[in-house]
Amino acid sequence: MFVPQAVQLLSLIEKNKLFLNTPDTNIYPTKQLAKTVTETYIQKCDTFDQCIMVDLNRPSNVNVYIEVNDTAGYQLGGADVLLSNVAVTKGLNCIPWDGLDGNGNLIPDGDTIFIQILFGSDVTQLPLQDIESNPNGIKVTLELPISGYTTAYWNDSLIGGATELTGCIYTGSGQGCHDWTGDFSSGIG
């Protein structure tokens, strides 16, 4: 019997390996963590042509958060800017930016802004199927090359759920990230 969903699941497992134990590092070598080598700065060519200069030790995808307003942290839908999933290479990179805030206003020279760069060393897709309830949340911990906790993001908008684009970090005890309960009648948690 041919089951298309099983073929899709097997291809996901092959592409996005999840290990319950530390894998053989001869077969799955530990990657170097992405990090900046020098200070990040803005290079301005003209008013609407600027580069956020980032020097990295290895290729990565990054999210650049530009905090413009007076509220600490990135606020979605306001003056703050998010340049998401930008592919960068090892070495010095120019991440193009038009110099505008999230509302389309030019940020005047001399204004103080804060830039935060988050590295997506690797993305792990966690496909879940027929999950009506997850009352304890998702608890993600790192094993290699360092141990600790990492940020989790999700987008359930296509199934009527919520999104978390700024990140949630499980701290090792208590409630995990992204808990939900369903009514078990709709098939959607």
N, C-alpha and C positions, 0 to 999 in steps of 0.2 A: 504494500500500500504506500503510495506517494503522499507525503504530507508537506505542502509548501512551507508552512510555518516552521517545521522542524529544520528544513534546509536553511531558512533565514536565521534561525537561532544558532545553528552550527556555524554559519559564516560569521555571525557576531562574536561568538566565543573564540573562533580562530583569530579574528582581527583584534579583539579587545580581551586579552587574557587576564583573568582574575585569579590570583593565587591565594589559597588559604594558609599556606606555609611558605617560607622563604624558598624561592626556586633556585635551581642550580645556577650559580653565577657564571659558570663557564658557558652555559647556553644562553642565559639571560643576564648579560653583564649590567652592573649598576651604572646608571648615567650620572654624569656630573650635574649638580644643581645649577640652574641658570642664575646669574647674578650680574650686577653692573660692575664694570671695571673702573670707571671714573665717574665723576659727578655728572648728573643729567643737567642739561642747560638748553636754553632756547636760542636759536640762531635766526635772526630776522633778516630776510632779504628785502622785502618791502612790506607794506601794510597788511596785505592779504596773502603773503607767501612767507611762512615761517616753518622752521623745523624744530621739533623737540629732539635733541641729540642724545642718543642712548648708546653707550658702549658696553657690549655684552661679551661674556666669556664663551658662549655657545649659542647656536640658533634657538629660537623660541617663538612662541606667539605671546604677545603682551596686550594687556588692557591698560590704557593711559587714562587716569582720572585727573581732570583739571578742575580744581576747586576754586571757584570764582567768588561765590557769595560769602557772607560773614558767618555762615553756619559750618561748624566742623563736620568733615565727612562729605561724601558725595551724595547729593540729593537728585533723584531722578525727576525729570520734567521741569527743571528750573534753569538757573544760569550756569550751573556746573556742566562740564563737558565730559563725555566718555568717548574715547576712540577705542573701539573694541576689536579684539582678535586680530591685531596687526602683526603680520609675519616679519620678523627681524632676523638678521644673520649674525654670525660671530663677528665682532668688531664694531666699529662706529656706524650707527644707523641714523638716518634722517626720517623721523616720523612726521609727515606733512600735517600742518595745522593752519587754518585760515585766520587765526587770531580772534575769532568770534566766540562769544559765550553761547550757552545753550539756547538763549532767546534770540540769537542772531545779531546781537549788539557787539560792536568793536570794543575790545578791552583796551582802554587807554594805556599808553606807555607810562611806566612808573607805578601802575597798580600792582599790588601784591597778590600773587596767585600761588597755589600749592599744587604740585604735580606729584602724583603717586603712580608708580608703575608696578603692576602685578604680572608676574611671569606665569604663563601656563606651560609648565615644563612638559607635561603630557596630559591629554584629556582621557579620562576613563569614562566610558559610557556604561551606564548601569541599566540595562533593559529589564523592566519589571512587567509581568503580565498577570492579569487577574488578581491584583492585590487590592482587596477592598478596604484593608485597614493596616495602618502602620503606627500604632499608638506610641511607640518608643522612639520614633524617628530613625534617621540614618546616621550611623556613627562611623566616620571615616578616620582611620589612623594610618600614619606612614610607617614603613618598615625600613626601606632602603632608598637612597643612601643615608638618610637620617631617620630617626624615629621622632614621632610627635603627631601633630594634628594639622589638617589642611582645610582649606576653604571649600565648601560645597555650594554649587549653584544649580538651579533647576528652572525649567520652563514647562509648566503643565497647562499653558493657556489653550492649547489645541484640544484638551479634554475637559475644559471648563474649570481648571484649577488655577492655582496661583503661580507667580514667578518669584524667584529670588536671584536678582542679577548683581547685587552688591556683595553677596556671600554670607555664609553662615559657618561658624567653626564650632564643632563639637569639642568640648574641653576635657573629655576623659571621664566625666561622671555626670549622672543625671540624664536629662532629656537630650536626645539627639536632634539633628536638624531634619526638617521636613516631615513632621508627623501629620497624620490625617486619620480620620475615621469615616467610614462610609455607612450607608444604610443597608447594604447587602442586597438591595432589590434592583438597583439600576445597573449594577456591574461596574460602576465607577466609584472609586473610593473618595 
